[in-house]
Amino acid sequence: MPCNAVVGRNSPGESDAPDVAYGAGSGHSGRPGRHRRGPVHGTAERRSAGQKTRHGERSGREAARGIEKIGPPARTWQRSTAVRTTWGFTSKRDPSAYSQGLPLLFPRYEAPVDGNKTVPAANGQGIGLSVTGHAGYAPGALESAKLSYSYSYDGENWTAAKAAERGGRWTAAVDHVGASGKPVSLKVELTDANGVSVTQTVTRAYDVR
């Protein structure tokens, strides 16, 4: 899975392979995790003491994964140095199925970056926002899209971009006037018509030239 989640026009972002942790020497470290938002079914999940579940009940779940560039790759490839993704979805156990794919959304970004992943120090630059689905999941139309950006690595000082939908396509406008030489981190929150959601933070997605 590439860490370069923010890319130029018409290029994909993260691949749709959940819960991947890179091995030693790959230049990445990854920490997947899953969390319950309601009754959880299946032998792979832990249940709290005394929790009762009903067979076939649909439940809300949350899964998260973080990846980070380390070692020589971190010194060479200085864009998208860390990516943190949290998914929200519902699932229902099918006892007749040997394996079930999760209905996860993967963000796609269409940013006006050049070959060095930089953008001009200008206002009104649009970042296209869309999603792909994991393991055969066909995403519903995006009903909500939010994008924020930050010039600090702490991820605490975010500026909300103005996002709008036209003809089924979402675009967020960012203002980088006076930010020449600064790195930009992005945070996106997307929800489709089925209630499936994803929140992703990309550290140093691109720089302002």
C-alpha positions in Angstrom: 0.0 0.0 0.0 1.5 3.3 -1.0 1.8 6.0 1.6 1.5 8.6 -1.2 -2.2 9.0 -0.7 -2.4 12.5 -2.2 -1.8 12.5 -5.9 -2.3 14.4 -9.1 -5.4 14.5 -11.2 -7.0 11.2 -12.2 -4.7 9.1 -10.1 -5.7 6.8 -7.2 -4.8 7.3 -3.6 -4.5 4.5 -1.1 -5.1 1.0 -2.3 -8.1 -0.9 -0.9 -6.3 -3.5 1.2 -7.3 -3.1 4.9 -5.3 -4.0 8.0 -1.9 -4.2 6.3 1.2 -3.8 8.4 4.6 -3.5 6.6 7.4 -5.7 7.7 10.8 -4.6 8.8 13.0 -3.0 6.2 10.1 -1.9 4.0 10.4 1.7 5.1 6.9 1.7 6.6 5.4 0.8 10.0 1.7 0.0 10.3 -0.7 -0.5 13.2 -4.2 -1.8 12.4 -7.0 -2.1 14.9 -10.7 -2.7 15.2 -13.2 -1.2 17.6 -16.8 -2.1 18.4 -19.6 0.5 18.1 -22.3 -2.0 18.8 -22.8 -5.8 19.1 -20.0 -7.5 17.3 -20.3 -11.0 15.7 -17.7 -13.5 14.6 -15.0 -15.5 16.3 -12.3 -13.0 15.4 -13.7 -10.3 17.6 -13.5 -10.0 21.4 -16.8 -9.7 23.3 -17.0 -8.0 26.7 -18.1 -10.2 29.6 -21.8 -10.7 29.7 -22.4 -9.3 26.3 -25.2 -11.0 24.4 -25.6 -11.0 20.6 -28.3 -12.2 18.3 -27.5 -14.3 15.3 -27.8 -12.3 12.1 -28.0 -9.0 13.9 -26.5 -6.0 12.0 -24.0 -4.1 14.1 -22.0 -0.9 13.9 -18.3 -1.2 13.8 -15.2 0.9 13.6 -11.8 0.0 12.2 -8.6 2.0 12.2 -5.1 1.8 10.7 -2.0 4.0 10.8 1.0 3.8 8.6 4.2 5.8 8.7 7.4 6.1 6.6 10.5 5.3 8.6 14.2 4.9 7.8 15.8 5.8 4.5 12.4 6.1 2.6 11.3 8.7 5.1 14.4 10.8 4.2 14.0 10.4 0.5 10.2 10.5 0.0 9.0 13.4 2.1 5.3 13.5 1.1 2.5 11.7 2.8 4.9 10.7 5.6 2.1 9.3 7.7 -1.5 8.3 7.0 -4.2 7.6 9.7 -7.5 6.1 8.5 -10.6 5.3 10.5 -13.6 3.5 9.0 -17.2 3.4 10.2 -19.5 0.7 8.8 -22.2 -1.8 9.6 -21.9 -5.5 9.0 -24.1 -8.6 9.4 -22.8 -12.1 9.9 -23.6 -14.6 7.2 -23.1 -18.2 8.5 -23.2 -19.6 4.9 -20.3 -17.4 3.7 -16.8 -18.7 4.0 -15.4 -15.1 3.9 -17.1 -11.7 4.0 -15.6 -8.5 2.7 -16.0 -5.3 4.7 -17.9 -2.3 3.3 -15.0 0.1 3.5 -14.4 3.5 1.8 -11.0 4.6 0.5 -10.6 8.3 -0.2 -9.3 9.5 -3.6 -7.8 12.9 -3.9 -7.4 14.9 -7.1 -5.1 17.8 -6.1 -3.4 20.2 -8.5 0.1 19.1 -7.6 3.1 19.0 -9.9 5.7 16.2 -10.2 7.2 17.2 -6.8 3.9 17.2 -5.0 3.7 21.0 -4.6 1.0 23.5 -5.3 1.1 27.3 -5.9 0.7 29.8 -3.0 -2.7 30.8 -4.3 -6.3 30.8 -3.3 -9.3 28.9 -4.7 -7.4 25.7 -5.7 -9.7 22.8 -5.9 -9.1 19.3 -4.5 -11.5 16.7 -5.9 -12.8 14.2 -3.4 -14.2 10.8 -4.2 -14.1 7.2 -2.9 -13.6 3.6 -4.0 -14.9 0.5 -2.2 -13.1 -2.4 -0.7 -13.7 -6.1 -1.6 -16.5 -5.6 -4.1 -18.4 -3.0 -2.0 -20.0 -0.4 -4.4 -20.1 2.9 -2.5 -23.3 4.9 -2.5 -23.2 8.5 -3.6 -21.3 10.8 -1.3 -23.7 12.6 0.9 -21.2 14.4 3.0 -17.6 15.6 2.3 -15.4 17.7 4.5 -11.7 18.6 4.1 -9.5 20.5 6.4 -5.8 21.5 6.1 -3.0 22.4 8.4 0.5 23.7 8.1 1.7 22.2 11.4 2.8 18.6 12.1 0.8 18.5 15.4 -2.5 18.1 13.5 -4.2 20.4 16.0 -4.6 23.6 14.0 -7.0 22.9 11.1 -8.6 25.2 8.6 -11.8 24.0 7.1 -11.9 24.2 3.3 -15.2 25.1 1.6 -16.5 21.9 0.0 -19.3 21.8 -2.5 -21.0 19.2 -4.7 -21.9 19.7 -8.3 -23.2 17.1 -10.6 -22.3 14.3 -8.2 -18.7 15.5 -7.8 -17.3 17.0 -4.6 -14.5 19.6 -4.6 -12.9 21.4 -1.7 -11.3 24.8 -2.2 -8.1 25.6 -0.3 -6.3 28.9 0.3 -2.5 28.8 0.4 -1.9 32.5 -0.1 1.2 33.5 1.9 2.1 29.9 2.7 5.0 29.5 0.3 7.5 26.9 1.6 5.1 25.3 4.1 4.1 21.6 4.2 0.4 20.9 4.1 -1.4 18.1 6.0 -5.0 17.1 5.1 -7.9 15.7 7.0 -10.9 14.4 5.1 -14.3 13.1 6.4 -16.5 11.3 3.8 -19.9 9.5 4.2 -21.8 7.7 1.5 -25.6 7.2 1.0 -25.4 3.9 2.9 -24.0 5.5 6.0 -20.5 4.1 5.5 -17.9 6.6 6.5 -14.1 7.2 6.5 -11.9 9.8 8.2 -8.3 10.1 7.0 -5.4 12.3 8.0 -2.4 12.6 5.7 0.7 14.2 7.2 2.6 16.4 4.7 0.3 15.5 1.8 2.1 18.2 -0.3 4.1 21.4 0.0 3.3 24.9 -1.1 6.0 26.2 -3.5 
